[in-house]
Amino acid sequence: MNNNPMPLPDGVPHTGEKFRHYKGEYYEVVFLALHSNSDEWMVVYKPLYENPIAPYFTRPLHEWDERVEWEGQYVKRFVHID
C-alpha cells in the first residue's frame, strides 16, 4: 500500500448522507475506505431496505457520481436526497 493515497476530490459523499440509486432503491453512506491493494477510495454504504444477502456494499468512489445508461438515457448512478 502506498503511503500517499489518491487525495479525495471535492464533493465526495459523507457519512449519513442518503442517495437514490438509478434503479430506484435507497442507500445511506456509512464511510469512505481506502482499498488496501489499489489505494483507491471506496464508498461503503448500506441499503435502506431489507437485504438478506449483505448488510453493506462497496463501490469505487470514481463510480459513485458517474453517469450510466438507463432506459435510453444517461443518468447519475446515485442522486443525493434530502
PDB file of N, CA, C and O in Angstrom:
ATOM      1  N   MET A   1       0.842  -1.179   0.000  1.00  0.00           N
ATOM      2  CA  MET A   1       0.000   0.000   0.000  1.00  0.00           C
ATOM      3  C   MET A   1       0.885   1.240   0.000  1.00  0.00           C
ATOM      4  O   MET A   1       1.885   1.304   0.716  1.00  0.00           O
ATOM      5  N   ASN A   2       0.516   2.197  -0.790  1.00  0.00           N
ATOM      6  CA  ASN A   2       1.220   3.460  -0.910  1.00  0.00           C
ATOM      7  C   ASN A   2       0.911   4.329   0.309  1.00  0.00           C
ATOM      8  O   ASN A   2      -0.233   4.363   0.762  1.00  0.00           O
ATOM      9  N   ASN A   3       1.908   5.030   0.847  1.00  0.00           N
ATOM     10  CA  ASN A   3       1.679   5.923   1.982  1.00  0.00           C
ATOM     11  C   ASN A   3       1.055   7.235   1.554  1.00  0.00           C
ATOM     12  O   ASN A   3       0.713   8.055   2.406  1.00  0.00           O
ATOM     13  N   ASN A   4       0.897   7.459   0.254  1.00  0.00           N
ATOM     14  CA  ASN A   4       0.305   8.680  -0.276  1.00  0.00           C
ATOM     15  C   ASN A   4      -0.900   8.317  -1.140  1.00  0.00           C
ATOM     16  O   ASN A   4      -0.806   8.341  -2.367  1.00  0.00           O
ATOM     17  N   PRO A   5      -2.027   7.983  -0.521  1.00  0.00           N
ATOM     18  CA  PRO A   5      -3.198   7.608  -1.324  1.00  0.00           C
ATOM     19  C   PRO A   5      -3.692   8.790  -2.151  1.00  0.00           C
ATOM     20  O   PRO A   5      -3.403   9.950  -1.859  1.00  0.00           O
ATOM     21  N   MET A   6      -4.433   8.456  -3.177  1.00  0.00           N
ATOM     22  CA  MET A   6      -5.023   9.472  -4.028  1.00  0.00           C
ATOM     23  C   MET A   6      -5.846  10.416  -3.151  1.00  0.00           C
ATOM     24  O   MET A   6      -6.655   9.950  -2.349  1.00  0.00           O
ATOM     25  N   PRO A   7      -5.658  11.741  -3.285  1.00  0.00           N
ATOM     26  CA  PRO A   7      -6.443  12.671  -2.459  1.00  0.00           C
ATOM     27  C   PRO A   7      -7.928  12.592  -2.806  1.00  0.00           C
ATOM     28  O   PRO A   7      -8.302  12.290  -3.939  1.00  0.00           O
ATOM     29  N   LEU A   8      -8.750  12.867  -1.823  1.00  0.00           N
ATOM     30  CA  LEU A   8     -10.192  12.861  -2.052  1.00  0.00           C
ATOM     31  C   LEU A   8     -10.594  14.087  -2.871  1.00  0.00           C
ATOM     32  O   LEU A   8     -10.189  15.204  -2.548  1.00  0.00           O
ATOM     33  N   PRO A   9     -11.382  13.892  -3.923  1.00  0.00           N
ATOM     34  CA  PRO A   9     -11.852  15.044  -4.699  1.00  0.00           C
ATOM     35  C   PRO A   9     -12.946  15.794  -3.940  1.00  0.00           C
ATOM     36  O   PRO A   9     -13.473  15.295  -2.946  1.00  0.00           O
ATOM     37  N   ASP A  10     -13.278  16.981  -4.409  1.00  0.00           N
ATOM     38  CA  ASP A  10     -14.387  17.734  -3.837  1.00  0.00           C
ATOM     39  C   ASP A  10     -15.697  17.010  -4.115  1.00  0.00           C
ATOM     40  O   ASP A  10     -15.817  16.285  -5.103  1.00  0.00           O
ATOM     41  N   GLY A  11     -16.662  17.206  -3.250  1.00  0.00           N
ATOM     42  CA  GLY A  11     -17.998  16.689  -3.489  1.00  0.00           C
ATOM     43  C   GLY A  11     -18.195  15.210  -3.204  1.00  0.00           C
ATOM     44  O   GLY A  11     -19.138  14.607  -3.716  1.00  0.00           O
ATOM     45  N   VAL A  12     -17.319  14.610  -2.395  1.00  0.00           N
ATOM     46  CA  VAL A  12     -17.480  13.187  -2.091  1.00  0.00           C
ATOM     47  C   VAL A  12     -18.682  12.994  -1.169  1.00  0.00           C
ATOM     48  O   VAL A  12     -19.053  13.910  -0.435  1.00  0.00           O
ATOM     49  N   PRO A  13     -19.290  11.809  -1.204  1.00  0.00           N
ATOM     50  CA  PRO A  13     -20.398  11.549  -0.277  1.00  0.00           C
ATOM     51  C   PRO A  13     -19.880  11.463   1.159  1.00  0.00           C
ATOM     52  O   PRO A  13     -18.751  11.033   1.396  1.00  0.00           O
ATOM     53  N   HIS A  14     -20.709  11.873   2.106  1.00  0.00           N
ATOM     54  CA  HIS A  14     -20.323  11.880   3.515  1.00  0.00           C
ATOM     55  C   HIS A  14     -21.170  10.901   4.328  1.00  0.00           C
ATOM     56  O   HIS A  14     -22.291  10.557   3.953  1.00  0.00           O
ATOM     57  N   THR A  15     -20.604  10.468   5.440  1.00  0.00           N
ATOM     58  CA  THR A  15     -21.284   9.571   6.363  1.00  0.00           C
ATOM     59  C   THR A  15     -22.678  10.098   6.689  1.00  0.00           C
ATOM     60  O   THR A  15     -22.848  11.267   7.035  1.00  0.00           O
ATOM     61  N   GLY A  16     -23.669   9.220   6.573  1.00  0.00           N
ATOM     62  CA  GLY A  16     -25.047   9.561   6.908  1.00  0.00           C
ATOM     63  C   GLY A  16     -25.865  10.116   5.757  1.00  0.00           C
ATOM     64  O   GLY A  16     -27.092  10.168   5.848  1.00  0.00           O
ATOM     65  N   GLU A  17     -25.216  10.532   4.676  1.00  0.00           N
ATOM     66  CA  GLU A  17     -25.981  11.048   3.538  1.00  0.00           C
ATOM     67  C   GLU A  17     -26.733   9.909   2.860  1.00  0.00           C
ATOM     68  O   GLU A  17     -26.265   8.771   2.816  1.00  0.00           O
ATOM     69  N   LYS A  18     -27.896  10.238   2.340  1.00  0.00           N
ATOM     70  CA  LYS A  18     -28.750   9.239   1.694  1.00  0.00           C
ATOM     71  C   LYS A  18     -28.824   9.524   0.197  1.00  0.00           C
ATOM     72  O   LYS A  18     -28.802  10.673  -0.243  1.00  0.00           O
ATOM     73  N   PHE A  19     -28.912   8.437  -0.568  1.00  0.00           N
ATOM     74  CA  PHE A  19     -28.917   8.516  -2.020  1.00  0.00           C
ATOM     75  C   PHE A  19     -29.930   7.544  -2.604  1.00  0.00           C
ATOM     76  O   PHE A  19     -30.225   6.497  -2.028  1.00  0.00           O
ATOM     77  N   ARG A  20     -30.452   7.922  -3.761  1.00  0.00           N
ATOM     78  CA  ARG A  20     -31.312   7.025  -4.540  1.00  0.00           C
ATOM     79  C   ARG A  20     -30.490   6.515  -5.708  1.00  0.00           C
ATOM     80  O   ARG A  20     -29.908   7.297  -6.460  1.00  0.00           O
ATOM     81  N   HIS A  21     -30.445   5.206  -5.855  1.00  0.00           N
ATOM     82  CA  HIS A  21     -29.774   4.559  -6.972  1.00  0.00           C
ATOM     83  C   HIS A  21     -30.646   4.707  -8.212  1.00  0.00           C
ATOM     84  O   HIS A  21     -31.870   4.773  -8.099  1.00  0.00           O
ATOM     85  N   TYR A  22     -30.054   4.759  -9.361  1.00  0.00           N
ATOM     86  CA  TYR A  22     -30.833   4.967 -10.582  1.00  0.00           C
ATOM     87  C   TYR A  22     -31.889   3.895 -10.817  1.00  0.00           C
ATOM     88  O   TYR A  22     -32.838   4.127 -11.564  1.00  0.00           O
ATOM     89  N   LYS A  23     -31.747   2.734 -10.201  1.00  0.00           N
ATOM     90  CA  LYS A  23     -32.767   1.689 -10.354  1.00  0.00           C
ATOM     91  C   LYS A  23     -33.881   1.821  -9.316  1.00  0.00           C
ATOM     92  O   LYS A  23     -34.831   1.038  -9.319  1.00  0.00           O
ATOM     93  N   GLY A  24     -33.763   2.829  -8.414  1.00  0.00           N
ATOM     94  CA  GLY A  24     -34.869   3.137  -7.517  1.00  0.00           C
ATOM     95  C   GLY A  24     -34.688   2.863  -6.040  1.00  0.00           C
ATOM     96  O   GLY A  24     -35.451   3.393  -5.232  1.00  0.00           O
ATOM     97  N   GLU A  25     -33.707   2.055  -5.647  1.00  0.00           N
ATOM     98  CA  GLU A  25     -33.530   1.746  -4.230  1.00  0.00           C
ATOM     99  C   GLU A  25     -32.771   2.868  -3.513  1.00  0.00           C
ATOM    100  O   GLU A  25     -32.098   3.678  -4.151  1.00  0.00           O
ATOM    101  N   TYR A  26     -32.887   2.907  -2.180  1.00  0.00           N
ATOM    102  CA  TYR A  26     -32.273   3.953  -1.370  1.00  0.00           C
ATOM    103  C   TYR A  26     -31.150   3.377  -0.507  1.00  0.00           C
ATOM    104  O   TYR A  26     -31.220   2.244  -0.031  1.00  0.00           O
ATOM    105  N   TYR A  27     -30.109   4.203  -0.323  1.00  0.00           N
ATOM    106  CA  TYR A  27     -28.916   3.775   0.397  1.00  0.00           C
ATOM    107  C   TYR A  27     -28.395   4.908   1.266  1.00  0.00           C
ATOM    108  O   TYR A  27     -28.653   6.082   1.003  1.00  0.00           O
ATOM    109  N   GLU A  28     -27.652   4.531   2.314  1.00  0.00           N
ATOM    110  CA  GLU A  28     -27.012   5.503   3.189  1.00  0.00           C
ATOM    111  C   GLU A  28     -25.509   5.247   3.217  1.00  0.00           C
ATOM    112  O   GLU A  28     -25.074   4.104   3.351  1.00  0.00           O
ATOM    113  N   VAL A  29     -24.728   6.297   3.093  1.00  0.00           N
ATOM    114  CA  VAL A  29     -23.277   6.181   3.140  1.00  0.00           C
ATOM    115  C   VAL A  29     -22.852   5.913   4.580  1.00  0.00           C
ATOM    116  O   VAL A  29     -23.265   6.617   5.502  1.00  0.00           O
ATOM    117  N   VAL A  30     -22.028   4.895   4.761  1.00  0.00           N
ATOM    118  CA  VAL A  30     -21.515   4.545   6.087  1.00  0.00           C
ATOM    119  C   VAL A  30     -20.182   5.267   6.315  1.00  0.00           C
ATOM    120  O   VAL A  30     -19.992   5.909   7.349  1.00  0.00           O
ATOM    121  N   PHE A  31     -19.273   5.164   5.361  1.00  0.00           N
ATOM    122  CA  PHE A  31     -17.994   5.869   5.415  1.00  0.00           C
ATOM    123  C   PHE A  31     -17.229   5.627   4.117  1.00  0.00           C
ATOM    124  O   PHE A  31     -17.645   4.823   3.282  1.00  0.00           O
ATOM    125  N   LEU A  32     -16.114   6.325   3.956  1.00  0.00           N
ATOM    126  CA  LEU A  32     -15.199   6.079   2.839  1.00  0.00           C
ATOM    127  C   LEU A  32     -14.047   5.247   3.369  1.00  0.00           C
ATOM    128  O   LEU A  32     -13.625   5.417   4.513  1.00  0.00           O
ATOM    129  N   ALA A  33     -13.543   4.357   2.547  1.00  0.00           N
ATOM    130  CA  ALA A  33     -12.446   3.486   2.950  1.00  0.00           C
ATOM    131  C   ALA A  33     -11.425   3.419   1.824  1.00  0.00           C
ATOM    132  O   ALA A  33     -11.757   3.635   0.658  1.00  0.00           O
ATOM    133  N   LEU A  34     -10.195   3.122   2.177  1.00  0.00           N
ATOM    134  CA  LEU A  34      -9.122   3.009   1.204  1.00  0.00           C
ATOM    135  C   LEU A  34      -8.890   1.541   0.890  1.00  0.00           C
ATOM    136  O   LEU A  34      -8.643   0.738   1.790  1.00  0.00           O
ATOM    137  N   HIS A  35      -8.971   1.192  -0.387  1.00  0.00           N
ATOM    138  CA  HIS A  35      -8.713  -0.193  -0.824  1.00  0.00           C
ATOM    139  C   HIS A  35      -7.254  -0.518  -0.528  1.00  0.00           C
ATOM    140  O   HIS A  35      -6.365   0.246  -0.902  1.00  0.00           O
ATOM    141  N   SER A  36      -6.999  -1.634   0.133  1.00  0.00           N
ATOM    142  CA  SER A  36      -5.651  -1.957   0.601  1.00  0.00           C
ATOM    143  C   SER A  36      -4.671  -2.310  -0.511  1.00  0.00           C
ATOM    144  O   SER A  36      -3.462  -2.184  -0.317  1.00  0.00           O
ATOM    145  N   ASN A  37      -5.152  -2.744  -1.660  1.00  0.00           N
ATOM    146  CA  ASN A  37      -4.237  -3.119  -2.743  1.00  0.00           C
ATOM    147  C   ASN A  37      -4.074  -2.029  -3.798  1.00  0.00           C
ATOM    148  O   ASN A  37      -2.986  -1.850  -4.346  1.00  0.00           O
ATOM    149  N   SER A  38      -5.135  -1.312  -4.077  1.00  0.00           N
ATOM    150  CA  SER A  38      -5.081  -0.360  -5.190  1.00  0.00           C
ATOM    151  C   SER A  38      -4.963   1.096  -4.750  1.00  0.00           C
ATOM    152  O   SER A  38      -4.800   1.976  -5.595  1.00  0.00           O
ATOM    153  N   ASP A  39      -5.041   1.371  -3.450  1.00  0.00           N
ATOM    154  CA  ASP A  39      -5.048   2.746  -2.940  1.00  0.00           C
ATOM    155  C   ASP A  39      -6.184   3.564  -3.534  1.00  0.00           C
ATOM    156  O   ASP A  39      -6.082   4.784  -3.659  1.00  0.00           O
ATOM    157  N   GLU A  40      -7.250   2.895  -3.895  1.00  0.00           N
ATOM    158  CA  GLU A  40      -8.427   3.560  -4.458  1.00  0.00           C
ATOM    159  C   GLU A  40      -9.439   3.781  -3.345  1.00  0.00           C
ATOM    160  O   GLU A  40      -9.651   2.904  -2.508  1.00  0.00           O
ATOM    161  N   TRP A  41     -10.063   4.954  -3.335  1.00  0.00           N
ATOM    162  CA  TRP A  41     -11.101   5.228  -2.345  1.00  0.00           C
ATOM    163  C   TRP A  41     -12.369   4.480  -2.707  1.00  0.00           C
ATOM    164  O   TRP A  41     -12.765   4.424  -3.871  1.00  0.00           O
ATOM    165  N   MET A  42     -13.000   3.908  -1.692  1.00  0.00           N
ATOM    166  CA  MET A  42     -14.233   3.147  -1.852  1.00  0.00           C
ATOM    167  C   MET A  42     -15.321   3.782  -0.986  1.00  0.00           C
ATOM    168  O   MET A  42     -15.042   4.319   0.086  1.00  0.00           O
ATOM    169  N   VAL A  43     -16.560   3.712  -1.466  1.00  0.00           N
ATOM    170  CA  VAL A  43     -17.701   4.145  -0.671  1.00  0.00           C
ATOM    171  C   VAL A  43     -18.305   2.893  -0.049  1.00  0.00           C
ATOM    172  O   VAL A  43     -18.654   1.949  -0.757  1.00  0.00           O
ATOM    173  N   VAL A  44     -18.428   2.887   1.262  1.00  0.00           N
ATOM    174  CA  VAL A  44     -19.100   1.794   1.970  1.00  0.00           C
ATOM    175  C   VAL A  44     -20.495   2.322   2.284  1.00  0.00           C
ATOM    176  O   VAL A  44     -20.646   3.369   2.915  1.00  0.00           O
ATOM    177  N   TYR A  45     -21.513   1.589   1.839  1.00  0.00           N
ATOM    178  CA  TYR A  45     -22.884   2.060   2.017  1.00  0.00           C
ATOM    179  C   TYR A  45     -23.804   0.904   2.339  1.00  0.00           C
ATOM    180  O   TYR A  45     -23.498  -0.258   2.072  1.00  0.00           O
ATOM    181  N   LYS A  46     -24.954   1.256   2.927  1.00  0.00           N
ATOM    182  CA  LYS A  46     -25.891   0.211   3.331  1.00  0.00           C
ATOM    183  C   LYS A  46     -27.247   0.470   2.686  1.00  0.00           C
ATOM    184  O   LYS A  46     -27.648   1.617   2.488  1.00  0.00           O
ATOM    185  N   PRO A  47     -27.939  -0.606   2.363  1.00  0.00           N
ATOM    186  CA  PRO A  47     -29.277  -0.451   1.789  1.00  0.00           C
ATOM    187  C   PRO A  47     -30.260   0.004   2.860  1.00  0.00           C
ATOM    188  O   PRO A  47     -30.152  -0.387   4.022  1.00  0.00           O
ATOM    189  N   LEU A  48     -31.204   0.819   2.467  1.00  0.00           N
ATOM    190  CA  LEU A  48     -32.270   1.257   3.377  1.00  0.00           C
ATOM    191  C   LEU A  48     -33.524   0.433   3.127  1.00  0.00           C
ATOM    192  O   LEU A  48     -34.647   0.937   3.164  1.00  0.00           O
ATOM    193  N   TYR A  49     -33.300  -0.836   2.875  1.00  0.00           N
ATOM    194  CA  TYR A  49     -34.366  -1.814   2.690  1.00  0.00           C
ATOM    195  C   TYR A  49     -33.829  -3.147   3.198  1.00  0.00           C
ATOM    196  O   TYR A  49     -32.618  -3.320   3.336  1.00  0.00           O
ATOM    197  N   GLU A  50     -34.703  -4.060   3.467  1.00  0.00           N
ATOM    198  CA  GLU A  50     -34.309  -5.385   3.956  1.00  0.00           C
ATOM    199  C   GLU A  50     -33.499  -6.096   2.881  1.00  0.00           C
ATOM    200  O   GLU A  50     -33.965  -6.268   1.755  1.00  0.00           O
ATOM    201  N   ASN A  51     -32.282  -6.508   3.231  1.00  0.00           N
ATOM    202  CA  ASN A  51     -31.420  -7.191   2.279  1.00  0.00           C
ATOM    203  C   ASN A  51     -30.767  -8.389   2.962  1.00  0.00           C
ATOM    204  O   ASN A  51     -29.821  -8.222   3.731  1.00  0.00           O
ATOM    205  N   PRO A  52     -31.255  -9.577   2.692  1.00  0.00           N
ATOM    206  CA  PRO A  52     -30.701 -10.760   3.357  1.00  0.00           C
ATOM    207  C   PRO A  52     -29.336 -11.178   2.816  1.00  0.00           C
ATOM    208  O   PRO A  52     -28.659 -11.999   3.435  1.00  0.00           O
ATOM    209  N   ILE A  53     -28.921 -10.636   1.684  1.00  0.00           N
ATOM    210  CA  ILE A  53     -27.658 -11.051   1.062  1.00  0.00           C
ATOM    211  C   ILE A  53     -26.458 -10.400   1.747  1.00  0.00           C
ATOM    212  O   ILE A  53     -25.489 -11.083   2.077  1.00  0.00           O
ATOM    213  N   ALA A  54     -26.517  -9.078   1.964  1.00  0.00           N
ATOM    214  CA  ALA A  54     -25.385  -8.370   2.564  1.00  0.00           C
ATOM    215  C   ALA A  54     -25.876  -7.104   3.258  1.00  0.00           C
ATOM    216  O   ALA A  54     -26.711  -6.383   2.712  1.00  0.00           O
ATOM    217  N   PRO A  55     -25.364  -6.826   4.457  1.00  0.00           N
ATOM    218  CA  PRO A  55     -25.777  -5.604   5.151  1.00  0.00           C
ATOM    219  C   PRO A  55     -25.076  -4.353   4.620  1.00  0.00           C
ATOM    220  O   PRO A  55     -25.547  -3.239   4.850  1.00  0.00           O
ATOM    221  N   TYR A  56     -23.951  -4.522   3.910  1.00  0.00           N
ATOM    222  CA  TYR A  56     -23.193  -3.392   3.380  1.00  0.00           C
ATOM    223  C   TYR A  56     -22.704  -3.703   1.978  1.00  0.00           C
ATOM    224  O   TYR A  56     -22.558  -4.863   1.593  1.00  0.00           O
ATOM    225  N   PHE A  57     -22.454  -2.633   1.220  1.00  0.00           N
ATOM    226  CA  PHE A  57     -21.891  -2.749  -0.119  1.00  0.00           C
ATOM    227  C   PHE A  57     -20.718  -1.790  -0.232  1.00  0.00           C
ATOM    228  O   PHE A  57     -20.589  -0.864   0.569  1.00  0.00           O
ATOM    229  N   THR A  58     -19.868  -2.006  -1.216  1.00  0.00           N
ATOM    230  CA  THR A  58     -18.803  -1.061  -1.538  1.00  0.00           C
ATOM    231  C   THR A  58     -18.836  -0.772  -3.028  1.00  0.00           C
ATOM    232  O   THR A  58     -19.254  -1.600  -3.837  1.00  0.00           O
ATOM    233  N   ARG A  59     -18.385   0.422  -3.363  1.00  0.00           N
ATOM    234  CA  ARG A  59     -18.289   0.826  -4.765  1.00  0.00           C
ATOM    235  C   ARG A  59     -17.116   1.796  -4.863  1.00  0.00           C
ATOM    236  O   ARG A  59     -16.958   2.653  -3.994  1.00  0.00           O
ATOM    237  N   PRO A  60     -16.291   1.680  -5.903  1.00  0.00           N
ATOM    238  CA  PRO A  60     -15.217   2.655  -6.070  1.00  0.00           C
ATOM    239  C   PRO A  60     -15.781   4.074  -6.127  1.00  0.00           C
ATOM    240  O   PRO A  60     -16.792   4.329  -6.783  1.00  0.00           O
ATOM    241  N   LEU A  61     -15.120   4.979  -5.438  1.00  0.00           N
ATOM    242  CA  LEU A  61     -15.587   6.355  -5.377  1.00  0.00           C
ATOM    243  C   LEU A  61     -15.745   6.960  -6.763  1.00  0.00           C
ATOM    244  O   LEU A  61     -16.683   7.723  -6.995  1.00  0.00           O
ATOM    245  N   HIS A  62     -14.843   6.635  -7.696  1.00  0.00           N
ATOM    246  CA  HIS A  62     -14.932   7.234  -9.032  1.00  0.00           C
ATOM    247  C   HIS A  62     -16.202   6.805  -9.779  1.00  0.00           C
ATOM    248  O   HIS A  62     -16.617   7.475 -10.725  1.00  0.00           O
ATOM    249  N   GLU A  63     -16.815   5.701  -9.364  1.00  0.00           N
ATOM    250  CA  GLU A  63     -18.063   5.254  -9.997  1.00  0.00           C
ATOM    251  C   GLU A  63     -19.297   5.889  -9.351  1.00  0.00           C
ATOM    252  O   GLU A  63     -20.364   5.920  -9.965  1.00  0.00           O
ATOM    253  N   TRP A  64     -19.166   6.389  -8.137  1.00  0.00           N
ATOM    254  CA  TRP A  64     -20.316   6.857  -7.368  1.00  0.00           C
ATOM    255  C   TRP A  64     -21.103   7.928  -8.114  1.00  0.00           C
ATOM    256  O   TRP A  64     -22.331   7.873  -8.170  1.00  0.00           O
ATOM    257  N   ASP A  65     -20.408   8.889  -8.679  1.00  0.00           N
ATOM    258  CA  ASP A  65     -21.060  10.036  -9.297  1.00  0.00           C
ATOM    259  C   ASP A  65     -21.125   9.944 -10.825  1.00  0.00           C
ATOM    260  O   ASP A  65     -21.524  10.900 -11.491  1.00  0.00           O
ATOM    261  N   GLU A  66     -20.733   8.791 -11.376  1.00  0.00           N
ATOM    262  CA  GLU A  66     -20.707   8.704 -12.831  1.00  0.00           C
ATOM    263  C   GLU A  66     -22.106   8.544 -13.415  1.00  0.00           C
ATOM    264  O   GLU A  66     -23.062   8.224 -12.708  1.00  0.00           O
ATOM    265  N   ARG A  67     -22.201   8.769 -14.703  1.00  0.00           N
ATOM    266  CA  ARG A  67     -23.466   8.613 -15.424  1.00  0.00           C
ATOM    267  C   ARG A  67     -23.483   7.242 -16.081  1.00  0.00           C
ATOM    268  O   ARG A  67     -22.472   6.763 -16.595  1.00  0.00           O
ATOM    269  N   VAL A  68     -24.657   6.625 -16.052  1.00  0.00           N
ATOM    270  CA  VAL A  68     -24.853   5.313 -16.662  1.00  0.00           C
ATOM    271  C   VAL A  68     -26.049   5.384 -17.598  1.00  0.00           C
ATOM    272  O   VAL A  68     -26.935   6.223 -17.433  1.00  0.00           O
ATOM    273  N   GLU A  69     -26.063   4.501 -18.572  1.00  0.00           N
ATOM    274  CA  GLU A  69     -27.205   4.468 -19.482  1.00  0.00           C
ATOM    275  C   GLU A  69     -28.311   3.630 -18.852  1.00  0.00           C
ATOM    276  O   GLU A  69     -28.080   2.495 -18.435  1.00  0.00           O
ATOM    277  N   TRP A  70     -29.515   4.198 -18.785  1.00  0.00           N
ATOM    278  CA  TRP A  70     -30.664   3.520 -18.192  1.00  0.00           C
ATOM    279  C   TRP A  70     -31.903   3.900 -18.986  1.00  0.00           C
ATOM    280  O   TRP A  70     -32.259   5.075 -19.079  1.00  0.00           O
ATOM    281  N   GLU A  71     -32.547   2.908 -19.548  1.00  0.00           N
ATOM    282  CA  GLU A  71     -33.777   3.095 -20.314  1.00  0.00           C
ATOM    283  C   GLU A  71     -33.630   4.182 -21.378  1.00  0.00           C
ATOM    284  O   GLU A  71     -34.496   5.041 -21.543  1.00  0.00           O
ATOM    285  N   GLY A  72     -32.497   4.117 -22.100  1.00  0.00           N
ATOM    286  CA  GLY A  72     -32.264   5.010 -23.227  1.00  0.00           C
ATOM    287  C   GLY A  72     -31.760   6.399 -22.876  1.00  0.00           C
ATOM    288  O   GLY A  72     -31.628   7.247 -23.758  1.00  0.00           O
ATOM    289  N   GLN A  73     -31.473   6.648 -21.594  1.00  0.00           N
ATOM    290  CA  GLN A  73     -30.974   7.963 -21.179  1.00  0.00           C
ATOM    291  C   GLN A  73     -29.740   7.771 -20.298  1.00  0.00           C
ATOM    292  O   GLN A  73     -29.524   6.707 -19.718  1.00  0.00           O
ATOM    293  N   TYR A  74     -28.940   8.832 -20.218  1.00  0.00           N
ATOM    294  CA  TYR A  74     -27.806   8.816 -19.303  1.00  0.00           C
ATOM    295  C   TYR A  74     -28.210   9.537 -18.026  1.00  0.00           C
ATOM    296  O   TYR A  74     -28.620  10.697 -18.048  1.00  0.00           O
ATOM    297  N   VAL A  75     -28.085   8.819 -16.909  1.00  0.00           N
ATOM    298  CA  VAL A  75     -28.492   9.340 -15.607  1.00  0.00           C
ATOM    299  C   VAL A  75     -27.360   9.117 -14.606  1.00  0.00           C
ATOM    300  O   VAL A  75     -26.493   8.269 -14.815  1.00  0.00           O
ATOM    301  N   LYS A  76     -27.376   9.893 -13.507  1.00  0.00           N
ATOM    302  CA  LYS A  76     -26.380   9.679 -12.456  1.00  0.00           C
ATOM    303  C   LYS A  76     -26.676   8.353 -11.757  1.00  0.00           C
ATOM    304  O   LYS A  76     -27.830   7.995 -11.522  1.00  0.00           O
ATOM    305  N   ARG A  77     -25.599   7.638 -11.433  1.00  0.00           N
ATOM    306  CA  ARG A  77     -25.738   6.349 -10.742  1.00  0.00           C
ATOM    307  C   ARG A  77     -26.440   6.538  -9.396  1.00  0.00           C
ATOM    308  O   ARG A  77     -27.355   5.783  -9.067  1.00  0.00           O
ATOM    309  N   PHE A  78     -26.019   7.541  -8.615  1.00  0.00           N
ATOM    310  CA  PHE A  78     -26.626   7.841  -7.320  1.00  0.00           C
ATOM    311  C   PHE A  78     -26.980   9.318  -7.278  1.00  0.00           C
ATOM    312  O   PHE A  78     -26.189  10.166  -7.692  1.00  0.00           O
ATOM    313  N   VAL A  79     -28.164   9.621  -6.778  1.00  0.00           N
ATOM    314  CA  VAL A  79     -28.624  11.007  -6.630  1.00  0.00           C
ATOM    315  C   VAL A  79     -28.839  11.267  -5.143  1.00  0.00           C
ATOM    316  O   VAL A  79     -29.559  10.528  -4.471  1.00  0.00           O
ATOM    317  N   HIS A  80     -28.211  12.322  -4.638  1.00  0.00           N
ATOM    318  CA  HIS A  80     -28.356  12.704  -3.237  1.00  0.00           C
ATOM    319  C   HIS A  80     -29.795  13.105  -2.950  1.00  0.00           C
ATOM    320  O   HIS A  80     -30.417  13.822  -3.733  1.00  0.00           O
ATOM    321  N   ILE A  81     -30.319  12.637  -1.820  1.00  0.00           N
ATOM    322  CA  ILE A  81     -31.669  13.023  -1.412  1.00  0.00           C
ATOM    323  C   ILE A  81     -31.573  13.719  -0.062  1.00  0.00           C
ATOM    324  O   ILE A  81     -30.643  13.469   0.705  1.00  0.00           O
ATOM    325  N   ASP A  82     -32.517  14.576   0.221  1.00  0.00           N
ATOM    326  CA  ASP A  82     -32.510  15.309   1.493  1.00  0.00           C
ATOM    327  C   ASP A  82     -33.125  14.500   2.595  1.00  0.00           C
ATOM    328  O   ASP A  82     -33.200  14.964   3.732  1.00  0.00           O
TER     329      ASP A  82
END
